[in-house]
Each structure stands twice: as C-alpha cells, then as structure tokens.
Amino acid sequence: MSVHRAPADPRLTTLAPQQEADLDHEALFRRVLLAGVDLAGHEADLVEFEQCRFERGSLAAAVLDQPRFTDCVVEHSDWANAKLTKPALLRTRLTSVRMTGAQCSAGTLRDVSFDACRADLAAFRFATFAHVRFTGCNLTGADFTGADLRRAEFVSCDLTGAQFSNANCAGALLTDCDLSGIGGVTSLAGATVAAGDLVALAHTFARALGITVASEVPAAGPRTRARPASG
C-alpha cells in the first residue's frame, strides 16, 4: 500500500523581479518573480524554471516540450489550453490557476499541490503522481487515462465525468468529491473513497455493470397455490 504524506513545500529564497521573459529553447529561469508576465502561445523545448514565482501571468496555449518546474509557486495565473509534453514538476504549488483544457501528458509530478484550480477538461494522461494533492479543484471531464495515481489525493474536488480508464488507483485517496458519471470506474480498485461519496459512485458502478437502477421495484403479484388433483 502506498504511503501518503502532504506534498513538500517549495523551497524559495529571495527572488528578483523580472518584467519580461522569452521562452527560448533550453532557457533557464532561476530565482525570479514573474508577475504579470504574458507567455501565452510561446513554444519552446527543455525550458527550466527553478525557484520561481508566477503571479497573475499567462502560459495559455503555450506549447512546451519537456518543461521542468522545481520549487515553484504559481498563483492566480492562466494556463488554459497549455500543452506541456512530458513535464516534470517537483515541489510546486499551484493556487487559483485556470487550467481548462491544459495537457500535462506523460509527466512526472512529485510533491505538487493544486489548490482551488479550475482544471476542467485537463488531460493528465499517463502521468505519474507522487505525493500530489488536489484540493477544492474543478476537475470535471479531466482525463487521467493510464495515470499512476497510487500516491495522489483528491479532497473536495468535482470529478464529474472524469476519465480513469486504465489508471492505477490502488492507494489513491478521494474525500468529499463528486464522482458522478466518471469513466473507467473499475480502475478505482484499491482506492480509498469516503463513505459519503459512495452514492454517486454506486450508480456509476451499476451502469458499468449493465445494472438498471429503478426507483421502485414492481411488486410481485399474489401467488396462486396449486390445487391438488382430485382422485
């Protein structure tokens, strides 16, 4: 069974404000404050952010191949429709980040926290999660196909219609979440789910198994006792 613990906090030191930035291939950003910096639509490979803070900036629709975020804080920013291929996030905290439609496919996330983020329709396909916690996030329609979620935790999240097909959820924790209509429900085998979340999950299980849930079961008619044959 996976051992859960809270994600480790980012290790930040004194940061130098940087008003503008260009995402060149293999660019390195270290110990900088990127406040209000617009990087929307930029394309680059192997970009590294180390001990950086992003505030009210944008990576919307950016296309980054193998980006790396280490000891970073991202707050009130827009990452909608960003395409991050094989990203690596280590000791990173995202708070109130808009990630609608963002793609973080085949990535590695370790000691990462998502707080009050809007990540509806986001894709985390085949990503590996280690000590990752989603708290109060909108994850409706999010795609976790093939992801390793054994050390992931979801707290007070809306997972309506999220996809978990072929995910490894043995050891995952789900508390006070909306699990209505999730896909790949059988992949939740081995996860721990709060008792209060089981009602919606039971209906989803029933549909997956082809069971019809009726509000009322028709009452059986009166039984007729067979009469013995007369001699």
Backbone as CSV, one residue per row, in Angstrom:
resi,resn,N_x,N_y,N_z,CA_x,CA_y,CA_z,C_x,C_y,C_z
1,MET,0.845,-1.197,0.000,0.000,0.000,0.000,0.883,1.251,0.000
2,SER,0.493,2.244,-0.796,1.282,3.464,-0.890,1.199,4.264,0.401
3,VAL,2.313,4.893,0.762,2.349,5.733,1.953,2.056,7.167,1.536
4,HIS,1.036,7.754,2.157,0.650,9.127,1.824,1.251,10.096,2.828
5,ARG,1.609,11.254,2.328,2.011,12.377,3.158,1.683,13.647,2.396
6,ALA,1.675,14.768,3.105,1.400,16.036,2.451,2.526,16.380,1.488
7,PRO,2.213,17.034,0.362,3.277,17.448,-0.558,4.264,18.383,0.138
8,ALA,5.533,18.204,-0.123,6.553,19.084,0.443,6.402,20.485,-0.137
9,ASP,6.688,21.509,0.671,6.567,22.895,0.230,7.713,23.274,-0.703
10,PRO,7.454,24.203,-1.633,8.541,24.701,-2.482,9.616,25.388,-1.641
11,ARG,10.847,25.266,-2.052,11.967,25.891,-1.356,12.322,27.184,-2.093
12,LEU,11.813,28.290,-1.583,12.031,29.579,-2.223,12.968,30.452,-1.406
13,THR,13.771,31.231,-2.096,14.643,32.207,-1.454,14.269,33.593,-1.989
14,THR,15.134,34.562,-1.827,14.882,35.902,-2.344,14.802,35.866,-3.864
15,LEU,13.747,36.483,-4.411,13.517,36.448,-5.846,13.710,37.824,-6.466
16,ALA,14.277,37.850,-7.645,14.474,39.097,-8.382,13.323,39.285,-9.359
17,PRO,12.622,40.432,-9.289,11.505,40.664,-10.220,11.988,40.699,-11.672
18,GLN,11.204,40.064,-12.535,11.523,40.077,-13.964,10.241,40.426,-14.711
19,GLN,10.261,41.553,-15.434,9.060,42.073,-16.057,8.730,41.388,-17.383
20,GLU,9.748,40.915,-18.088,9.533,40.278,-19.374,10.342,38.988,-19.447
21,ALA,9.901,38.094,-20.315,10.614,36.832,-20.483,10.366,36.295,-21.876
22,ASP,11.360,35.663,-22.429,11.246,34.974,-23.715,11.537,33.503,-23.493
23,LEU,10.653,32.680,-24.000,10.837,31.240,-23.834,11.626,30.691,-25.015
24,ASP,12.929,30.764,-24.906,13.791,30.172,-25.922,14.034,28.702,-25.575
25,HIS,14.466,27.944,-26.539,14.783,26.535,-26.296,15.897,26.432,-25.250
26,GLU,15.693,25.540,-24.292,16.650,25.270,-23.219,16.911,26.500,-22.335
27,ALA,15.952,27.401,-22.279,16.102,28.578,-21.403,16.016,28.160,-19.942
28,LEU,16.736,28.878,-19.076,16.745,28.605,-17.646,16.352,29.867,-16.897
29,PHE,15.291,29.753,-16.069,14.863,30.850,-15.206,15.114,30.411,-13.768
30,ARG,15.896,31.186,-13.022,16.258,30.779,-11.675,16.076,31.956,-10.715
31,ARG,15.346,31.698,-9.622,15.158,32.653,-8.538,14.615,33.998,-9.033
32,VAL,13.528,33.916,-9.834,12.923,35.137,-10.355,11.439,35.172,-10.014
33,LEU,10.916,36.395,-9.897,9.491,36.635,-9.709,8.927,37.092,-11.047
34,LEU,8.041,36.300,-11.599,7.413,36.613,-12.882,5.983,37.056,-12.593
35,ALA,5.795,38.348,-12.395,4.490,38.907,-12.045,3.879,39.574,-13.270
36,GLY,2.717,39.077,-13.681,2.035,39.667,-14.821,2.702,39.402,-16.151
37,VAL,3.610,38.451,-16.220,4.329,38.160,-17.456,3.463,37.285,-18.371
38,ASP,3.317,37.735,-19.619,2.463,37.036,-20.577,3.318,36.166,-21.492
39,LEU,3.206,34.856,-21.318,3.932,33.897,-22.149,2.961,33.064,-22.975
40,ALA,1.772,33.591,-23.179,0.738,32.856,-23.904,1.189,32.553,-25.323
41,GLY,0.963,31.307,-25.727,1.242,30.915,-27.094,2.698,30.684,-27.428
42,HIS,3.608,30.828,-26.479,5.022,30.597,-26.757,5.287,29.105,-26.975
43,GLU,6.311,28.808,-27.748,6.707,27.428,-27.992,8.199,27.268,-27.702
44,ALA,8.542,26.242,-26.945,9.944,26.016,-26.607,10.119,24.602,-26.078
45,ASP,11.358,24.114,-26.122,11.706,22.788,-25.621,12.691,22.916,-24.462
46,LEU,12.555,22.032,-23.501,13.528,21.887,-22.418,13.733,23.177,-21.621
47,VAL,12.643,23.906,-21.370,12.720,25.120,-20.546,12.691,24.714,-19.076
48,GLU,13.515,25.358,-18.249,13.571,25.051,-16.823,13.250,26.292,-15.993
49,PHE,12.388,26.084,-15.005,12.075,27.118,-14.024,12.485,26.585,-12.653
50,GLU,13.413,27.254,-12.005,13.912,26.799,-10.712,13.755,27.919,-9.685
51,GLN,13.046,27.617,-8.587,12.790,28.591,-7.521,12.202,29.873,-8.102
52,CYS,11.056,29.723,-8.781,10.376,30.853,-9.410,8.964,31.003,-8.861
53,ARG,8.485,32.229,-8.889,7.104,32.513,-8.505,6.402,33.185,-9.688
54,PHE,5.252,32.627,-10.064,4.432,33.193,-11.130,3.194,33.814,-10.491
55,GLU,2.934,35.076,-10.773,1.753,35.740,-10.227,1.000,36.430,-11.360
56,ARG,-0.273,36.053,-11.519,-1.158,36.695,-12.488,-0.525,36.779,-13.878
57,GLY,0.143,35.697,-14.264,0.741,35.617,-15.587,-0.010,34.620,-16.451
58,SER,0.508,34.401,-17.639,-0.181,33.516,-18.565,0.788,32.610,-19.306
59,LEU,0.415,31.330,-19.334,1.042,30.341,-20.215,-0.027,29.742,-21.127
60,ALA,-1.142,30.448,-21.275,-2.267,29.931,-22.044,-1.838,29.570,-23.459
61,ALA,-2.203,28.372,-23.891,-1.941,27.881,-25.239,-0.450,27.781,-25.560
62,ALA,0.405,27.862,-24.553,1.835,27.658,-24.794,2.088,26.188,-25.124
63,VAL,3.124,25.937,-25.900,3.492,24.571,-26.275,4.915,24.330,-25.793
64,LEU,5.045,23.557,-24.732,6.352,23.322,-24.115,6.643,21.824,-24.092
65,ASP,7.772,21.451,-24.642,8.178,20.045,-24.641,9.198,19.816,-23.526
66,GLN,8.879,18.908,-22.637,9.721,18.534,-21.506,10.120,19.745,-20.634
67,PRO,9.164,20.582,-20.263,9.493,21.670,-19.335,9.708,21.121,-17.935
68,ARG,10.461,21.876,-17.125,10.751,21.440,-15.757,10.488,22.594,-14.793
69,PHE,9.678,22.317,-13.771,9.373,23.297,-12.730,9.844,22.718,-11.397
70,THR,10.806,23.368,-10.758,11.342,22.899,-9.486,11.249,24.013,-8.459
71,ASP,10.628,23.721,-7.303,10.481,24.707,-6.227,9.824,25.984,-6.745
72,CYS,8.654,25.810,-7.361,7.934,26.948,-7.951,6.579,27.151,-7.281
73,VAL,6.105,28.398,-7.331,4.772,28.758,-6.857,4.056,29.473,-7.999
74,VAL,2.853,29.021,-8.307,2.058,29.617,-9.382,0.729,30.055,-8.778
75,GLU,0.407,31.346,-8.882,-0.794,31.881,-8.245,-1.582,32.746,-9.226
76,HIS,-2.910,32.536,-9.230,-3.837,33.384,-9.990,-3.369,33.581,-11.423
77,SER,-3.010,32.493,-12.078,-2.463,32.559,-13.425,-3.335,31.766,-14.391
78,ASP,-3.057,31.960,-15.679,-3.850,31.337,-16.733,-2.980,30.364,-17.526
79,TRP,-3.257,29.074,-17.354,-2.567,28.029,-18.118,-3.549,27.294,-19.020
80,ALA,-4.668,27.920,-19.354,-5.689,27.241,-20.147,-5.127,26.818,-21.500
81,ASN,-5.433,25.578,-21.869,-5.058,25.014,-23.166,-3.542,24.968,-23.397
82,ALA,-2.772,25.103,-22.333,-1.323,24.910,-22.483,-1.044,23.443,-22.792
83,LYS,-0.073,23.201,-23.624,0.305,21.827,-23.969,1.706,21.567,-23.434
84,LEU,1.768,20.840,-22.323,3.042,20.513,-21.688,3.288,19.020,-21.897
85,THR,4.234,18.704,-22.753,4.530,17.309,-23.065,5.676,16.816,-22.194
86,LYS,5.433,15.734,-21.493,6.404,15.143,-20.566,6.956,16.190,-19.581
87,PRO,6.071,16.916,-18.899,6.552,17.906,-17.935,7.046,17.235,-16.660
88,ALA,7.931,17.918,-15.951,8.390,17.477,-14.640,8.117,18.600,-13.653
89,LEU,7.324,18.309,-12.618,7.025,19.277,-11.572,7.482,18.699,-10.242
90,LEU,8.345,19.429,-9.551,8.880,18.976,-8.278,8.722,20.088,-7.245
91,ARG,8.115,19.768,-6.115,7.876,20.747,-5.037,7.308,22.044,-5.622
92,THR,6.140,21.912,-6.235,5.485,23.042,-6.895,4.060,23.176,-6.375
93,ARG,3.641,24.413,-6.129,2.290,24.683,-5.623,1.554,25.590,-6.607
94,LEU,0.350,25.155,-7.013,-0.478,25.940,-7.914,-1.755,26.317,-7.190
95,THR,-2.054,27.615,-7.127,-3.223,28.112,-6.409,-4.043,29.017,-7.329
96,SER,-5.322,28.705,-7.449,-6.240,29.509,-8.281,-5.687,29.685,-9.688
97,VAL,-5.261,28.588,-10.283,-4.735,28.602,-11.647,-5.804,28.049,-12.585
98,ARG,-6.049,28.753,-13.673,-7.005,28.280,-14.676,-6.274,27.349,-15.627
99,MET,-6.679,26.076,-15.629,-6.013,25.064,-16.444,-6.996,24.366,-17.368
100,THR,-8.078,25.027,-17.709,-9.084,24.424,-18.571,-8.451,23.933,-19.874
101,GLY,-8.626,22.657,-20.158,-8.120,22.092,-21.401,-6.615,21.930,-21.474
102,ALA,-5.915,22.191,-20.388,-4.454,22.047,-20.405,-4.070,20.575,-20.540
103,GLN,-2.920,20.319,-21.156,-2.426,18.958,-21.316,-1.098,18.806,-20.587
104,CYS,-1.056,17.834,-19.694,0.175,17.506,-18.956,0.439,16.022,-19.135
105,SER,0.564,15.602,-20.357,0.630,14.182,-20.672,2.006,13.587,-20.394
106,ALA,2.002,12.350,-19.901,3.224,11.571,-19.671,4.213,12.308,-18.779
107,GLY,3.693,13.113,-17.859,4.564,13.884,-16.984,4.847,13.186,-15.667
108,THR,5.756,13.777,-14.904,6.088,13.306,-13.564,5.829,14.444,-12.589
109,LEU,4.938,14.218,-11.630,4.587,15.230,-10.637,4.917,14.670,-9.262
110,ARG,5.803,15.326,-8.555,6.201,14.878,-7.231,6.150,16.062,-6.263
111,ASP,5.463,15.871,-5.150,5.295,16.937,-4.152,4.679,18.178,-4.791
112,VAL,3.497,17.976,-5.381,2.785,19.051,-6.063,1.406,19.197,-5.434
113,SER,0.989,20.436,-5.199,-0.352,20.696,-4.675,-1.105,21.614,-5.637
114,PHE,-2.361,21.259,-5.893,-3.271,22.064,-6.695,-4.371,22.539,-5.752
115,ASP,-4.469,23.842,-5.535,-5.467,24.388,-4.617,-6.410,25.324,-5.364
116,ALA,-7.717,25.008,-5.310,-8.747,25.855,-5.920,-8.438,26.163,-7.382
117,CYS,-7.962,25.156,-8.109,-7.650,25.344,-9.527,-8.833,24.902,-10.385
118,ARG,-8.993,25.560,-11.519,-10.014,25.158,-12.481,-9.335,24.353,-13.565
119,ALA,-9.455,23.050,-13.501,-8.770,22.157,-14.430,-9.767,21.272,-15.162
120,ASP,-10.932,21.828,-15.482,-11.909,21.053,-16.222,-11.366,20.742,-17.621
121,LEU,-11.609,19.520,-18.059,-11.160,19.025,-19.359,-9.641,18.969,-19.495
122,ALA,-8.930,19.113,-18.400,-7.470,18.987,-18.442,-7.095,17.523,-18.627
123,ALA,-5.945,17.290,-19.255,-5.506,15.923,-19.534,-4.203,15.632,-18.805
124,PHE,-4.247,14.589,-17.975,-3.052,14.104,-17.261,-2.766,12.665,-17.676
125,ARG,-2.970,12.375,-18.932,-2.855,11.005,-19.436,-1.440,10.455,-19.232
126,PHE,-1.368,9.261,-18.655,-0.108,8.521,-18.470,0.910,9.290,-17.613
127,ALA,0.419,10.204,-16.787,1.301,10.928,-15.867,1.494,10.109,-14.591
128,THR,2.604,10.368,-13.900,2.910,9.700,-12.636,2.807,10.724,-11.516
129,PHE,1.985,10.415,-10.512,1.741,11.314,-9.393,2.360,10.722,-8.126
130,ALA,3.212,11.475,-7.455,3.812,11.026,-6.200,3.684,12.148,-5.182
131,HIS,2.880,11.918,-4.154,2.617,12.918,-3.120,2.049,14.189,-3.763
132,VAL,0.930,13.991,-4.478,0.236,15.079,-5.167,-1.162,15.197,-4.565
133,ARG,-1.567,16.432,-4.282,-2.870,16.651,-3.658,-3.654,17.713,-4.434
134,PHE,-4.883,17.363,-4.824,-5.830,18.296,-5.410,-6.834,18.681,-4.326
135,THR,-6.980,19.965,-4.048,-7.910,20.412,-3.012,-8.845,21.484,-3.585
136,GLY,-10.142,21.221,-3.510,-11.127,22.203,-3.956,-11.009,22.557,-5.425
137,CYS,-10.672,21.574,-6.262,-10.447,21.835,-7.688,-11.642,21.395,-8.538
138,ASN,-11.851,22.109,-9.631,-12.837,21.717,-10.632,-12.128,20.830,-11.641
139,LEU,-12.400,19.538,-11.587,-11.769,18.556,-12.468,-12.812,17.862,-13.334
140,THR,-13.909,18.549,-13.629,-14.959,17.941,-14.437,-14.410,17.604,-15.826
141,GLY,-14.622,16.372,-16.223,-14.169,15.936,-17.532,-12.667,15.789,-17.672
142,ALA,-11.925,15.857,-16.576,-10.469,15.693,-16.648,-10.131,14.258,-17.050
143,ASP,-8.980,14.098,-17.683,-8.603,12.790,-18.234,-7.350,12.266,-17.535
144,PHE,-7.528,11.195,-16.757,-6.419,10.548,-16.058,-6.131,9.163,-16.650
145,THR,-6.451,8.970,-17.916,-6.248,7.675,-18.558,-4.794,7.205,-18.400
146,GLY,-4.637,5.988,-17.909,-3.315,5.385,-17.800,-2.391,6.020,-16.781
147,ALA,-2.912,6.920,-15.955,-2.058,7.611,-14.976,-1.769,6.728,-13.765
148,ASP,-0.636,6.977,-13.126,-0.281,6.305,-11.873,-0.704,7.222,-10.734
149,LEU,-1.822,6.908,-10.110,-2.416,7.745,-9.069,-2.292,7.111,-7.687
150,ARG,-1.371,6.186,-7.518,-1.288,5.457,-6.251,-0.971,6.374,-5.079
151,ARG,-0.281,7.468,-5.316,0.041,8.395,-4.234,-0.540,9.777,-4.514
152,ALA,-1.758,9.763,-5.052,-2.489,11.007,-5.307,-3.665,11.111,-4.346
153,GLU,-4.047,12.338,-4.036,-5.151,12.577,-3.110,-6.050,13.670,-3.690
154,PHE,-7.359,13.425,-3.617,-8.356,14.379,-4.091,-9.255,14.745,-2.921
155,VAL,-9.311,16.030,-2.590,-10.104,16.495,-1.457,-11.069,17.575,-1.934
156,SER,-12.366,17.345,-1.722,-13.403,18.331,-2.060,-13.287,18.791,-3.516
157,CYS,-13.111,17.829,-4.420,-12.979,18.145,-5.841,-14.216,17.693,-6.609
158,ASP,-14.502,18.398,-7.700,-15.578,17.999,-8.599,-14.967,17.178,-9.724
159,LEU,-15.179,15.876,-9.672,-14.636,14.946,-10.657,-15.724,14.421,-11.592
160,THR,-16.805,15.159,-11.713,-17.908,14.726,-12.558,-17.427,14.440,-13.975
161,GLY,-17.691,13.245,-14.450,-17.339,12.886,-15.814,-15.850,12.704,-16.067
162,ALA,-15.024,12.688,-15.022,-13.587,12.474,-15.212,-13.332,11.051,-15.705
163,GLN,-12.234,10.882,-16.424,-11.915,9.581,-17.028,-10.721,8.946,-16.315
164,PHE,-10.913,7.703,-15.848,-9.862,6.982,-15.131,-9.506,5.648,-15.795
165,SER,-9.849,5.479,-17.040,-9.599,4.194,-17.702,-8.121,3.810,-17.641
166,ASN,-7.869,2.586,-17.236,-6.512,2.011,-17.173,-5.580,2.763,-16.225
167,ALA,-6.129,3.590,-15.349,-5.300,4.252,-14.338,-5.025,3.276,-13.195
168,ASN,-3.897,3.476,-12.511,-3.575,2.686,-11.324,-3.940,3.522,-10.106
169,CYS,-5.045,3.183,-9.468,-5.561,3.963,-8.345,-5.399,3.255,-7.009
170,ALA,-4.670,2.154,-6.986,-4.502,1.409,-5.741,-3.755,2.268,-4.724
171,GLY,-4.467,2.715,-3.690,-3.867,3.569,-2.684,-4.275,5.027,-2.799
172,ALA,-4.910,5.426,-3.898,-5.375,6.808,-4.041,-6.441,7.114,-2.996
173,LEU,-6.511,8.380,-2.573,-7.482,8.806,-1.571,-8.431,9.822,-2.191
174,LEU,-9.742,9.604,-2.013,-10.746,10.529,-2.511,-11.690,10.858,-1.370
175,THR,-11.744,12.135,-0.997,-12.538,12.558,0.151,-13.451,13.710,-0.241
176,ASP,-14.748,13.560,0.027,-15.722,14.629,-0.219,-15.659,15.111,-1.663
177,CYS,-15.640,14.169,-2.600,-15.570,14.502,-4.024,-16.865,14.112,-4.728
178,ASP,-17.170,14.805,-5.827,-18.301,14.425,-6.670,-17.778,13.484,-7.734
179,LEU,-18.204,12.229,-7.680,-17.715,11.199,-8.588,-18.773,10.792,-9.596
180,SER,-19.754,11.642,-9.823,-20.858,11.299,-10.721,-20.358,11.098,-12.149
181,GLY,-20.758,10.000,-12.738,-20.516,9.775,-14.153,-19.067,9.606,-14.552
182,ILE,-18.201,9.214,-13.628,-16.799,9.052,-14.003,-16.646,7.863,-14.948
183,GLY,-15.637,7.928,-15.802,-15.363,6.842,-16.726,-14.267,5.951,-16.187
184,GLY,-14.263,4.686,-16.617,-13.259,3.748,-16.139,-13.370,3.490,-14.656
185,VAL,-14.595,3.407,-14.169,-14.819,3.303,-12.730,-14.153,2.074,-12.129
186,THR,-14.035,0.994,-12.895,-13.414,-0.208,-12.335,-11.919,-0.005,-12.062
187,SER,-11.324,1.027,-12.644,-9.911,1.309,-12.380,-9.698,1.906,-10.998
188,LEU,-10.786,2.235,-10.289,-10.664,2.741,-8.921,-10.406,1.619,-7.920
189,ALA,-10.247,0.407,-8.399,-9.967,-0.713,-7.495,-8.739,-0.411,-6.652
190,GLY,-8.893,-0.553,-5.347,-7.791,-0.310,-4.426,-7.737,1.095,-3.873
191,ALA,-8.566,1.998,-4.403,-8.610,3.366,-3.881,-9.424,3.404,-2.593
192,THR,-9.193,4.446,-1.794,-9.990,4.674,-0.594,-10.918,5.848,-0.866
193,VAL,-12.229,5.601,-0.726,-13.243,6.600,-1.038,-14.074,6.867,0.207
194,ALA,-14.317,8.140,0.503,-15.122,8.497,1.668,-16.527,7.919,1.534
195,ALA,-17.103,7.497,2.660,-18.413,6.852,2.645,-19.471,7.733,1.999
196,GLY,-19.382,9.041,2.231,-20.386,9.944,1.690,-20.350,10.071,0.182
197,ASP,-19.268,9.623,-0.445,-19.140,9.729,-1.895,-19.626,8.479,-2.620
198,LEU,-20.045,7.478,-1.855,-20.348,6.187,-2.459,-21.676,6.155,-3.193
199,VAL,-22.612,7.054,-2.864,-23.929,7.005,-3.509,-23.794,7.236,-5.007
200,ALA,-23.117,8.343,-5.386,-22.934,8.610,-6.816,-22.085,7.529,-7.458
201,LEU,-21.101,7.042,-6.735,-20.211,6.018,-7.287,-20.955,4.709,-7.519
202,ALA,-21.902,4.393,-6.636,-22.664,3.154,-6.780,-23.468,3.161,-8.076
203,HIS,-24.067,4.301,-8.405,-24.831,4.396,-9.654,-23.912,4.225,-10.858
204,THR,-22.714,4.787,-10.773,-21.767,4.656,-11.882,-21.322,3.204,-12.037
205,PHE,-21.059,2.532,-10.915,-20.715,1.114,-10.951,-21.850,0.305,-11.588
206,ALA,-23.063,0.626,-11.204,-24.209,-0.117,-11.728,-24.295,0.028,-13.251
207,ARG,-24.121,1.243,-13.751,-24.170,1.435,-15.199,-23.038,0.673,-15.893
208,ALA,-21.850,0.683,-15.281,-20.715,-0.022,-15.878,-20.976,-1.523,-15.971
209,LEU,-21.763,-2.045,-15.026,-22.057,-3.474,-14.991,-23.357,-3.815,-15.715
210,GLY,-23.988,-2.798,-16.314,-25.233,-3.045,-17.037,-26.427,-3.266,-16.138
211,ILE,-26.362,-2.780,-14.898,-27.461,-2.945,-13.955,-28.397,-1.751,-14.062
212,THR,-29.670,-2.010,-14.191,-30.665,-0.942,-14.226,-31.105,-0.625,-12.806
213,VAL,-30.973,0.637,-12.416,-31.386,1.066,-11.082,-32.767,1.686,-11.191
214,ALA,-33.767,1.034,-10.594,-35.146,1.513,-10.659,-35.499,2.209,-9.356
215,SER,-36.280,3.283,-9.462,-36.692,3.983,-8.250,-37.640,3.126,-7.426
216,GLU,-38.421,2.300,-8.127,-39.330,1.383,-7.437,-39.301,0.041,-8.151
217,VAL,-39.236,-1.002,-7.386,-39.298,-2.354,-7.957,-40.744,-2.806,-7.972
218,PRO,-41.258,-3.205,-9.138,-42.659,-3.633,-9.192,-42.933,-4.760,-8.193
219,ALA,-44.059,-4.609,-7.508,-44.431,-5.632,-6.527,-44.845,-6.906,-7.241
220,ALA,-44.481,-8.006,-6.675,-44.866,-9.295,-7.250,-46.347,-9.531,-7.025
221,GLY,-47.039,-10.135,-7.986,-48.462,-10.425,-7.857,-48.703,-11.526,-6.841
222,PRO,-49.957,-11.675,-6.434,-50.268,-12.727,-5.441,-49.995,-14.112,-6.005
223,ARG,-49.426,-14.922,-5.169,-49.142,-16.278,-5.580,-50.400,-17.137,-5.552
224,THR,-50.502,-17.987,-6.565,-51.659,-18.904,-6.635,-51.221,-20.294,-6.218
225,ARG,-51.857,-20.795,-5.185,-51.492,-22.119,-4.700,-52.107,-23.204,-5.569
226,ALA,-51.298,-24.089,-5.997,-51.808,-25.160,-6.873,-52.754,-26.062,-6.087
227,ARG,-53.841,-26.422,-6.731,-54.812,-27.324,-6.114,-54.407,-28.767,-6.355
228,PRO,-54.512,-29.570,-5.311,-54.198,-30.990,-5.519,-55.182,-31.637,-6.487
229,ALA,-54.686,-32.526,-7.269,-55.565,-33.202,-8.234,-56.572,-34.061,-7.480
230,SER,-57.812,-34.031,-7.971,-58.856,-34.825,-7.315,-58.687,-36.291,-7.714
231,GLY,-58.954,-37.121,-6.753,-58.791,-38.545,-7.010,-59.965,-39.122,-7.743
